[in-house]
Every structure is written in C-alpha cells, then in structure tokens.
C-alpha cells in the first residue's frame, strides 16, 4: 500500500470510531517518519528549493550603471569613509607624513572590506549554498590576504606573520566575544545554544593549527635542528602543505559529508519565506556582483600597497610598536564585515551562524591563509616560515585553549562574551608593551 494512502485510511478509521484520536496521531507520526515519506519530503523540498532558486535567478534585477552605483555605494552610510582612500594616495605624493597616510588608508579600507562581504553575499544568491560557502570562505578574509601578499612582496615577513596572527586573535576573542555579549543582552532571560559537535570539531582544527605553528618555534628555541637555519624552514613548508590538505578536507567534510550543518539556516529560510521573501532576493544581478567584486578587490589591493608602505613610518611617528599595529589595528579593519555579521546573527538567536563567521574565519586564516603565505613566499624566494616566535605562539596557544573551554558546553551568555572581550584587551595591552626582537626583518 502506498505511503500516501495509509494516512487517509487511518483518518477514515478515526471518523468511524475504530481508532482513537491519540492513536491516530501516533500512527500518523510513525508513518510520516518512515524512510519513504522522508525521501518524498526531501524530494519535494529539493524541488521547491530548486524552483525557488530558479525563480529568484529568473527575476534577477537588471540595473543601469547609475542604479547599481546607488545600490552598492550610496546605500550604506559606512561608505562615507570611502574618500579617505584617495586622500591617502594624494598625501603619499604631496607629503612624507607616514602616520597620516597609514591612518587614512586604514580608514579608507574599512568600508571596502564591508562592501566585499556584501558583493559576495549577492553573488552567492546565484551560485547555491555549496559554491556560496566557498565564496564566503575565499573573500571573507581577502583584505588580510591582500595586505599579507603585499607585505610579503616587500620582504616584510614579520608584518605578514603578525597580521595573520592578529586576525585569528581578533576573530576568536573580539568578534566572538561581542557576538556572545550582544546576543546575551538581547536574550538575557535564557542561555543561547549552538551546535556543540561543530564547536568541538572547530576547536580541534584550531589546535591543529597551533601544532603547526608551535613545532617550528620549539625547534628554533631548543636549538635542536639537524641543519641549522634550514630544518625549521623545511618543516614549515612541509607542515603548510599538510595544513592546506587538512583545510581542503575540512571544506569537503562541511559542504558534502555533513550537509546537516546547514540545516538550521535552510529551515530558518523556509520558515520565514512568506514574511521575508523580498530579503532573500538579490538586489543586483550576477554580473553586477562579479564586476563590483573585481572593482572592490582591485581598490583594496591598491590601498593595501600604500598601507603596507606606511606601517614602519607610522610606528615611528606614533611611537607605537609595529607588533601592536599589525596584531591589533590591521585585523580590526579587515574583520569589520565579520564583526557586524556575527553580532547581527547572535542578536537574532542564530549562534551557529555567528560561530560560523567568527570561528570559521579563524580556521580559514590559520589553516589556509598562513600556510598559503608560506607557499607563496616559497615561490617568491622569501623565507616565510611558521615560526611566529615564542611570545606570539604562546599567545595563540592560550587563546585557543580559552575559547575551546568556553565552547565546550554548547551554550553562551553575555558573561562569556564579556570575558572574551576582556581577554582581548589583555592581549592588546600585551602587544602594546611588547617589543619585537626581529624588527630588522621588517
């Protein structure tokens, strides 16, 4: 007997008084939980999603150049900071004040980082969840990657190491802490919950990244290298290749083998489909998103060159350690989009998405960006390695342990968020008084 006929038969028995109402609910629940019914439901949902996706793509908006400019540039108040970028370039050729050039470049990049996130989200509307996830993973930290590549090209290896380290610390402590704190204030009468299993996996990946950074540092400071000066670099390059393979396996695991990780987001979209259908529709067309993504990336690349060139001069004129500028100031600008997104999701009681933004970005930097820069430096002939020095490696190790302890229960509140923010202030103060012994390499 077909699965669609059994509930009708049960309903007829209820009407005839042969089956009680309670028994009817139990039997109907058993029937709807059967594999055949679930398969049919999944096919129906898949067809519905495909139809919605095709419909959304079909009615993609088409704008003139002026309309597209108004949507992308004039619709966000943060874009009032965009003129600071050209002003920084102008000052570069008119004056020699590296402090002002660095500050204006830093402020000018801030809205660009946020608009990069916006353009990526718009493009993801046309690519589906799998490719969209990869796009977000790629462009989510594109600002830090561009700054790192420019610094690496100029031989500023320590700036690359400190900037990437600062991005990891900023995401794990400041971004996640603000998300927990703001979400906890909005939902102060209850503890917010998130997927404990995903949190444990992410903590394990972060510890693996710490392992990759720890061993070259220990090898260096114990003077136990087989070939002094070369074993440390060889170990870093080998470990970087392993970490890239591990990150690729992590992406495959998340996007293919564990599709349930995206179920909460899908369910939320389905539940709010009637009320927020307009919010799910893309605001610009696919080619507009691609063009804007290219323009914004090129503009970030241009400003990053002036920013990196002014770091040393800004450190001297402001009398601030380069380590503080690289670890604290640069990542706050690069993580502006992630910061806002994580807080917004937490205030909507979607902590899994907040963790995906904050911890996911930390994983991407530690497991992809850091080893990627080592490989790129290898190609450039630069001796970029995973030895981030003892103080920096110890800071990262303690941070990962603290965050792992906060995530192990699968719950959050404003107190946990406040503790993470205070931990970040301790880290910031530590780098403000820390003098990098390797400034000759910068």
ChimeraX attribute file (.defattr): number of C-alpha atoms within 10 A of each C-alpha:
attribute: neighborCount
match mode: 1-to-1
recipient: residues
	/A:1	5
	/A:2	8
	/A:3	13
	/A:4	12
	/A:5	9
	/A:6	14
	/A:7	18
	/A:8	12
	/A:9	10
	/A:10	18
	/A:11	17
	/A:12	13
	/A:13	15
	/A:14	16
	/A:15	11
	/A:16	10
	/A:17	10
	/A:18	12
	/A:19	15
	/A:20	13
	/A:21	14
	/A:22	10
	/A:23	12
	/A:24	17
	/A:25	14
	/A:26	11
	/A:27	16
	/A:28	16
	/A:29	12
	/A:30	11
	/A:31	17
	/A:32	16
	/A:33	12
	/A:34	11
	/A:35	10
	/A:36	14
	/A:37	16
	/A:38	13
	/A:39	12
	/A:40	13
	/A:41	13
	/A:42	12
	/A:43	12
	/A:44	12
	/A:45	13
	/A:46	12
	/A:47	12
	/A:48	12
	/A:49	14
	/A:50	13
	/A:51	12
	/A:52	13
	/A:53	16
	/A:54	13
	/A:55	12
	/A:56	17
	/A:57	17
	/A:58	10
	/A:59	11
	/A:60	17
	/A:61	15
	/A:62	14
	/A:63	14
	/A:64	9
	/A:65	9
	/A:66	8
	/A:67	13
	/A:68	19
	/A:69	14
	/A:70	12
	/A:71	13
	/A:72	18
	/A:73	17
	/A:74	13
	/A:75	10
	/A:76	13
	/A:77	9
	/A:78	14
	/A:79	17
	/A:80	12
	/A:81	15
	/A:82	18
	/A:83	13
	/A:84	19
	/A:85	25
	/A:86	14
	/A:87	15
	/A:88	24
	/A:89	17
	/A:90	12
	/A:91	15
	/A:92	18
	/A:93	8
	/A:94	9
	/A:95	10
	/A:96	12
	/A:97	14
	/A:98	24
	/A:99	19
	/A:100	20
	/A:101	26
	/A:102	25
	/A:103	17
	/A:104	24
	/A:105	28
	/A:106	24
	/A:107	17
	/A:108	26
	/A:109	28
	/A:110	25
	/A:111	23
	/A:112	26
	/A:113	25
	/A:114	23
	/A:115	22
	/A:116	26
	/A:117	21
	/A:118	17
	/A:119	24
	/A:120	22
	/A:121	17
	/A:122	23
	/A:123	24
	/A:124	21
	/A:125	22
	/A:126	21
	/A:127	15
	/A:128	12
	/A:129	14
	/A:130	16
	/A:131	15
	/A:132	18
	/A:133	17
	/A:134	14
	/A:135	17
	/A:136	20
	/A:137	20
	/A:138	16
	/A:139	18
	/A:140	25
	/A:141	25
	/A:142	20
	/A:143	23
	/A:144	24
	/A:145	23
	/A:146	19
	/A:147	26
	/A:148	26
	/A:149	21
	/A:150	20
	/A:151	24
	/A:152	25
	/A:153	16
	/A:154	14
	/A:155	19
	/A:156	21
	/A:157	26
	/A:158	25
	/A:159	25
	/A:160	27
	/A:161	26
	/A:162	23
	/A:163	27
	/A:164	27
	/A:165	24
	/A:166	27
	/A:167	26
	/A:168	27
	/A:169	24
	/A:170	27
	/A:171	28
	/A:172	27
	/A:173	27
	/A:174	25
	/A:175	30
	/A:176	28
	/A:177	31
	/A:178	24
	/A:179	30
	/A:180	30
	/A:181	26
	/A:182	21
	/A:183	28
	/A:184	24
	/A:185	16
	/A:186	15
	/A:187	17
	/A:188	13
	/A:189	9
	/A:190	12
	/A:191	13
	/A:192	19
	/A:193	15
	/A:194	19
	/A:195	15
	/A:196	15
	/A:197	13
	/A:198	17
	/A:199	22
	/A:200	17
	/A:201	12
	/A:202	21
	/A:203	21
	/A:204	14
	/A:205	21
	/A:206	26
	/A:207	19
	/A:208	17
	/A:209	26
	/A:210	19
	/A:211	14
	/A:212	23
	/A:213	28
	/A:214	22
	/A:215	18
	/A:216	23
	/A:217	23
	/A:218	17
	/A:219	17
	/A:220	18
	/A:221	13
	/A:222	8
	/A:223	11
	/A:224	12
	/A:225	15
	/A:226	10
	/A:227	9
	/A:228	12
	/A:229	11
	/A:230	12
	/A:231	16
	/A:232	22
	/A:233	19
	/A:234	15
	/A:235	17
	/A:236	25
	/A:237	22
	/A:238	14
	/A:239	22
	/A:240	26
	/A:241	17
	/A:242	15
	/A:243	22
	/A:244	20
	/A:245	14
	/A:246	17
	/A:247	18
	/A:248	14
	/A:249	12
	/A:250	18
	/A:251	18
	/A:252	13
	/A:253	12
	/A:254	17
	/A:255	18
	/A:256	12
	/A:257	11
	/A:258	12
	/A:259	11
	/A:260	12
	/A:261	16
	/A:262	15
	/A:263	11
	/A:264	13
	/A:265	14
	/A:266	14
	/A:267	11
	/A:268	11
	/A:269	15
	/A:270	15
	/A:271	11
	/A:272	13
	/A:273	13
	/A:274	9
	/A:275	10
	/A:276	12
	/A:277	12
	/A:278	10
	/A:279	10
	/A:280	13
	/A:281	19
	/A:282	20
	/A:283	21
	/A:284	20
	/A:285	20
	/A:286	21
	/A:287	11
	/A:288	22
	/A:289	24
	/A:290	15
	/A:291	13
	/A:292	20
	/A:293	21
	/A:294	14
	/A:295	13
	/A:296	19
	/A:297	19
	/A:298	13
	/A:299	15
	/A:300	23
	/A:301	20
	/A:302	18
	/A:303	23
	/A:304	25
	/A:305	18
	/A:306	22
	/A:307	28
	/A:308	22
	/A:309	19
	/A:310	21
	/A:311	21
	/A:312	20
	/A:313	19
	/A:314	22
	/A:315	18
	/A:316	13
	/A:317	12
	/A:318	11
	/A:319	9
	/A:320	16
	/A:321	19
	/A:322	25
	/A:323	25
	/A:324	24
	/A:325	22
	/A:326	24
	/A:327	27
	/A:328	25
	/A:329	17
	/A:330	23
	/A:331	24
	/A:332	21
	/A:333	22
	/A:334	27
	/A:335	26
	/A:336	18
	/A:337	22
	/A:338	24
	/A:339	24
	/A:340	16
	/A:341	19
	/A:342	28
	/A:343	26
	/A:344	18
	/A:345	19
	/A:346	25
	/A:347	19
	/A:348	12
	/A:349	18
	/A:350	20
	/A:351	26
	/A:352	22
	/A:353	21
	/A:354	28
	/A:355	26
	/A:356	18
	/A:357	26
	/A:358	26
	/A:359	23
	/A:360	20
	/A:361	23
	/A:362	26
	/A:363	26
	/A:364	21
	/A:365	24
	/A:366	27
	/A:367	27
	/A:368	22
	/A:369	22
	/A:370	26
	/A:371	27
	/A:372	20
	/A:373	23
	/A:374	27
	/A:375	22
	/A:376	16
	/A:377	20
	/A:378	15
	/A:379	10
	/A:380	13
	/A:381	11
	/A:382	17
	/A:383	19
	/A:384	26
	/A:385	27
	/A:386	25
	/A:387	23
	/A:388	21
	/A:389	20
	/A:390	14
	/A:391	13
	/A:392	22
	/A:393	21
	/A:394	15
	/A:395	15
	/A:396	24
	/A:397	17
	/A:398	12
	/A:399	19
	/A:400	21
	/A:401	13
	/A:402	16
	/A:403	19
	/A:404	19
	/A:405	11
	/A:406	17
	/A:407	21
	/A:408	13
	/A:409	14
	/A:410	18
	/A:411	17
	/A:412	22
	/A:413	23
	/A:414	22
	/A:415	14
	/A:416	20
	/A:417	25
	/A:418	20
	/A:419	19
	/A:420	25
	/A:421	22
	/A:422	15
	/A:423	18
	/A:424	22
	/A:425	14
	/A:426	12
	/A:427	21
	/A:428	21
	/A:429	13
	/A:430	14
	/A:431	22
	/A:432	17
	/A:433	12
	/A:434	15
	/A:435	14
	/A:436	16
	/A:437	8
	/A:438	10
	/A:439	15
	/A:440	8
	/A:441	10
	/A:442	16
